Amino acid sequence: MSKSLARVAHALETAGLEFVILEMAEGTRTAEDAARAAQCQIDQIAKSIIFREVASGDLVLFITAGGNQVDPRRAEVLIRGTLARADADAIRRVTGFAIGGVAPVGHLIPLRTWFDPRLLTFDLVYAAAGTPRHIFGISPEQLLRLSGAKQADFVAE
């Protein structure tokens, strides 16, 4: 088991959750790939989108439904600052995950996190489990609690 996958499993286990991590042979790099592999609706995929706050350099995580896009202007209002795309090296250094496998939990350094309320309309959502080939199912309420996120409206209309 990779270190990234083990960190996600540990975060879920420590939270007292029963979980199954699924390995998908065809990969789950995109929300579309993950939805196809999990045989679910695209909005049941909890994407982890990371931006960098320009002033501080801190990374900020937005957990959003697979079919939604983060609206940078709305997100900037939430953080009260300017955002830029985070680069792959910074994402790996701070979260411990490579792009395509960034999990919403198990980061090396805690991030300020925001949560798309669209995910709460489902009984079950799927998120990356630390690699581009692994996902786990979780109730959106559990994911919200475990991630320490704040619900907010930050998606593009």
C-alpha atoms as a printed R data frame, in Angstrom:
    type eleno elety resid chain resno       x      y       z
1   ATOM     1    CA   MET     A     1   0.000  0.000   0.000
2   ATOM     2    CA   SER     A     2   1.382  3.414  -0.958
3   ATOM     3    CA   LYS     A     3   2.110  5.978   1.761
4   ATOM     4    CA   SER     A     4  -0.594  8.270   0.335
5   ATOM     5    CA   LEU     A     5  -3.223  5.547   0.340
6   ATOM     6    CA   ALA     A     6  -2.210  4.473   3.848
7   ATOM     7    CA   ARG     A     7  -2.564  8.064   5.117
8   ATOM     8    CA   VAL     A     8  -6.141  8.266   3.804
9   ATOM     9    CA   ALA     A     9  -7.007  4.872   5.289
10  ATOM    10    CA   HIS     A    10  -5.521  5.987   8.614
11  ATOM    11    CA   ALA     A    11  -7.567  9.221   8.608
12  ATOM    12    CA   LEU     A    12 -10.777  7.255   7.962
13  ATOM    13    CA   GLU     A    13  -9.900  4.616  10.541
14  ATOM    14    CA   THR     A    14  -8.970  7.202  13.189
15  ATOM    15    CA   ALA     A    15 -12.349  8.855  12.651
16  ATOM    16    CA   GLY     A    16 -14.002  5.534  13.472
17  ATOM    17    CA   LEU     A    17 -15.531  5.149  10.038
18  ATOM    18    CA   GLU     A    18 -16.199  1.871   8.320
19  ATOM    19    CA   PHE     A    19 -14.879  2.200   4.795
20  ATOM    20    CA   VAL     A    20 -13.824  0.361   1.701
21  ATOM    21    CA   ILE     A    21 -11.148  1.754  -0.569
22  ATOM    22    CA   LEU     A    22 -11.766  0.728  -4.153
23  ATOM    23    CA   GLU     A    23  -8.994  0.260  -6.703
24  ATOM    24    CA   MET     A    24 -10.067  1.145 -10.212
25  ATOM    25    CA   ALA     A    25  -8.023 -0.475 -12.971
26  ATOM    26    CA   GLU     A    26  -8.942  2.243 -15.465
27  ATOM    27    CA   GLY     A    27  -7.920  5.049 -13.092
28  ATOM    28    CA   THR     A    28  -9.844  7.913 -11.545
29  ATOM    29    CA   ARG     A    29  -7.791 10.996 -12.481
30  ATOM    30    CA   THR     A    30 -10.855 13.024 -13.468
31  ATOM    31    CA   ALA     A    31 -14.355 13.252 -12.007
32  ATOM    32    CA   GLU     A    32 -15.676 11.712 -15.212
33  ATOM    33    CA   ASP     A    33 -13.287  8.755 -14.876
34  ATOM    34    CA   ALA     A    34 -14.192  8.282 -11.211
35  ATOM    35    CA   ALA     A    35 -17.946  8.433 -11.865
36  ATOM    36    CA   ARG     A    36 -17.652  5.908 -14.660
37  ATOM    37    CA   ALA     A    37 -15.541  3.572 -12.494
38  ATOM    38    CA   ALA     A    38 -17.857  3.900  -9.457
39  ATOM    39    CA   GLN     A    39 -20.964  3.701 -11.649
40  ATOM    40    CA   CYS     A    40 -22.444  6.805 -10.070
41  ATOM    41    CA   GLN     A    41 -23.534 10.291 -11.069
42  ATOM    42    CA   ILE     A    42 -20.720 12.747 -11.728
43  ATOM    43    CA   ASP     A    43 -21.927 15.014  -8.899
44  ATOM    44    CA   GLN     A    44 -21.410 12.114  -6.464
45  ATOM    45    CA   ILE     A    45 -17.684 12.553  -6.979
46  ATOM    46    CA   ALA     A    46 -16.197 14.839  -4.329
47  ATOM    47    CA   LYS     A    47 -13.398 16.647  -6.164
48  ATOM    48    CA   SER     A    48 -10.535 18.189  -4.198
49  ATOM    49    CA   ILE     A    49  -9.584 21.449  -5.913
50  ATOM    50    CA   ILE     A    50  -6.667 23.341  -4.454
51  ATOM    51    CA   PHE     A    51  -5.789 26.999  -4.885
52  ATOM    52    CA   ARG     A    52  -2.970 29.105  -3.460
53  ATOM    53    CA   GLU     A    53  -3.759 32.253  -1.518
54  ATOM    54    CA   VAL     A    54  -1.519 34.850  -3.160
55  ATOM    55    CA   ALA     A    55  -0.740 37.002  -0.095
56  ATOM    56    CA   SER     A    56   0.194 34.188   2.306
57  ATOM    57    CA   GLY     A    57   1.111 31.398  -0.120
58  ATOM    58    CA   ASP     A    58  -1.151 29.070   1.886
59  ATOM    59    CA   LEU     A    59  -3.082 26.403   0.024
60  ATOM    60    CA   VAL     A    60  -6.876 26.338   0.268
61  ATOM    61    CA   LEU     A    61  -9.013 23.272  -0.498
62  ATOM    62    CA   PHE     A    62 -12.443 23.351  -2.126
63  ATOM    63    CA   ILE     A    63 -14.352 20.053  -2.041
64  ATOM    64    CA   THR     A    64 -16.893 20.240  -4.824
65  ATOM    65    CA   ALA     A    65 -19.344 18.028  -6.668
66  ATOM    66    CA   GLY     A    66 -17.782 16.467  -9.756
67  ATOM    67    CA   GLY     A    67 -19.867 18.372 -12.274
68  ATOM    68    CA   ASN     A    68 -19.237 21.749 -10.637
69  ATOM    69    CA   GLN     A    69 -16.388 24.174 -11.151
70  ATOM    70    CA   VAL     A    70 -14.943 26.469  -8.500
71  ATOM    71    CA   ASP     A    71 -15.636 30.110  -9.352
72  ATOM    72    CA   PRO     A    72 -12.406 31.885  -8.333
73  ATOM    73    CA   ARG     A    73 -14.201 35.186  -7.714
74  ATOM    74    CA   ARG     A    74 -16.729 33.618  -5.347
75  ATOM    75    CA   ALA     A    75 -13.945 31.646  -3.661
76  ATOM    76    CA   GLU     A    76 -11.920 34.831  -3.167
77  ATOM    77    CA   VAL     A    77 -14.850 36.419  -1.349
78  ATOM    78    CA   LEU     A    78 -14.867 33.471   1.060
79  ATOM    79    CA   ILE     A    79 -11.175 33.622   1.846
80  ATOM    80    CA   ARG     A    80 -11.049 37.432   1.738
81  ATOM    81    CA   GLY     A    81  -8.033 37.370  -0.543
82  ATOM    82    CA   THR     A    82  -6.732 36.668  -4.029
83  ATOM    83    CA   LEU     A    83  -6.367 33.113  -5.306
84  ATOM    84    CA   ALA     A    84  -4.152 31.548  -7.939
85  ATOM    85    CA   ARG     A    85  -3.875 27.958  -9.115
86  ATOM    86    CA   ALA     A    86  -1.562 25.954  -6.900
87  ATOM    87    CA   ASP     A    87   1.291 24.216  -8.679
88  ATOM    88    CA   ALA     A    88   1.790 20.460  -8.555
89  ATOM    89    CA   ASP     A    89   4.944 20.667  -6.409
90  ATOM    90    CA   ALA     A    90   3.239 22.792  -3.739
91  ATOM    91    CA   ILE     A    91   0.223 20.486  -3.725
92  ATOM    92    CA   ARG     A    92   2.410 17.415  -3.221
93  ATOM    93    CA   ARG     A    93   4.557 19.128  -0.551
94  ATOM    94    CA   VAL     A    94   1.577 20.330   1.515
95  ATOM    95    CA   THR     A    95  -0.960 17.536   1.006
96  ATOM    96    CA   GLY     A    96   1.341 14.603   0.294
97  ATOM    97    CA   PHE     A    97  -0.743 13.749  -2.772
98  ATOM    98    CA   ALA     A    98  -0.097 14.035  -6.495
99  ATOM    99    CA   ILE     A    99  -2.600 15.772  -8.746
100 ATOM   100    CA   GLY     A   100  -5.194 13.231  -9.863
101 ATOM   101    CA   GLY     A   101  -5.191 11.548  -6.465
102 ATOM   102    CA   VAL     A   102  -5.615 14.434  -4.009
103 ATOM   103    CA   ALA     A   103  -7.819 13.188  -1.193
104 ATOM   104    CA   PRO     A   104 -10.024 15.498   0.880
105 ATOM   105    CA   VAL     A   105  -8.512 14.046   4.083
106 ATOM   106    CA   GLY     A   106  -5.119 12.827   5.280
107 ATOM   107    CA   HIS     A   107  -3.091 15.891   4.293
108 ATOM   108    CA   LEU     A   108   0.404 16.402   5.658
109 ATOM   109    CA   ILE     A   109  -0.534 19.948   6.699
110 ATOM   110    CA   PRO     A   110  -4.135 20.961   7.557
111 ATOM   111    CA   LEU     A   111  -5.759 23.245   4.997
112 ATOM   112    CA   ARG     A   112  -8.582 25.755   5.209
113 ATOM   113    CA   THR     A   113 -11.349 23.821   3.501
114 ATOM   114    CA   TRP     A   114 -14.689 24.733   1.917
115 ATOM   115    CA   PHE     A   115 -17.469 22.284   1.011
116 ATOM   116    CA   ASP     A   116 -19.970 22.392  -1.867
117 ATOM   117    CA   PRO     A   117 -23.523 21.897  -0.476
118 ATOM   118    CA   ARG     A   118 -24.479 20.042  -3.695
119 ATOM   119    CA   LEU     A   119 -22.690 16.991  -2.283
120 ATOM   120    CA   LEU     A   120 -25.153 16.874   0.636
121 ATOM   121    CA   THR     A   121 -27.993 15.941  -1.725
122 ATOM   122    CA   PHE     A   122 -26.587 12.401  -2.014
123 ATOM   123    CA   ASP     A   123 -26.544  9.499   0.438
124 ATOM   124    CA   LEU     A   124 -23.085  8.461  -0.729
125 ATOM   125    CA   VAL     A   125 -20.228 10.291  -2.444
126 ATOM   126    CA   TYR     A   126 -16.833  9.084  -3.629
127 ATOM   127    CA   ALA     A   127 -13.498 10.829  -3.176
128 ATOM   128    CA   ALA     A   128  -9.910 10.216  -4.205
129 ATOM   129    CA   ALA     A   129  -8.065  8.015  -1.735
130 ATOM   130    CA   GLY     A   130  -4.585  9.391  -2.304
131 ATOM   131    CA   THR     A   131  -3.730  7.880  -5.684
132 ATOM   132    CA   PRO     A   132  -5.101  8.268  -9.229
133 ATOM   133    CA   ARG     A   133  -6.468  4.690  -9.026
134 ATOM   134    CA   HIS     A   134  -8.180  4.606  -5.625
135 ATOM   135    CA   ILE     A   135 -11.436  6.067  -4.327
136 ATOM   136    CA   PHE     A   136 -13.529  5.608  -1.201
137 ATOM   137    CA   GLY     A   137 -17.237  5.973  -0.550
138 ATOM   138    CA   ILE     A   138 -18.488  8.073   2.342
139 ATOM   139    CA   SER     A   139 -21.639  9.896   3.367
140 ATOM   140    CA   PRO     A   140 -21.299 13.590   2.532
141 ATOM   141    CA   GLU     A   141 -22.097 14.504   6.139
142 ATOM   142    CA   GLN     A   142 -19.201 12.347   7.343
143 ATOM   143    CA   LEU     A   143 -16.914 13.883   4.720
144 ATOM   144    CA   LEU     A   144 -17.929 17.393   5.760
145 ATOM   145    CA   ARG     A   145 -17.208 16.604   9.411
146 ATOM   146    CA   LEU     A   146 -13.988 14.687   8.780
147 ATOM   147    CA   SER     A   147 -12.547 17.326   6.440
148 ATOM   148    CA   GLY     A   148 -13.277 20.153   8.870
149 ATOM   149    CA   ALA     A   149 -14.716 22.091   5.942
150 ATOM   150    CA   LYS     A   150 -17.183 24.939   6.003
151 ATOM   151    CA   GLN     A   151 -20.199 24.778   3.720
152 ATOM   152    CA   ALA     A   152 -20.231 27.620   1.235
153 ATOM   153    CA   ASP     A   153 -21.424 28.628  -2.208
154 ATOM   154    CA   PHE     A   154 -18.302 28.943  -4.351
155 ATOM   155    CA   VAL     A   155 -19.222 27.167  -7.586
156 ATOM   156    CA   ALA     A   156 -19.640 28.693 -11.023
157 ATOM   157    CA   GLU     A   157 -23.237 29.138 -12.135
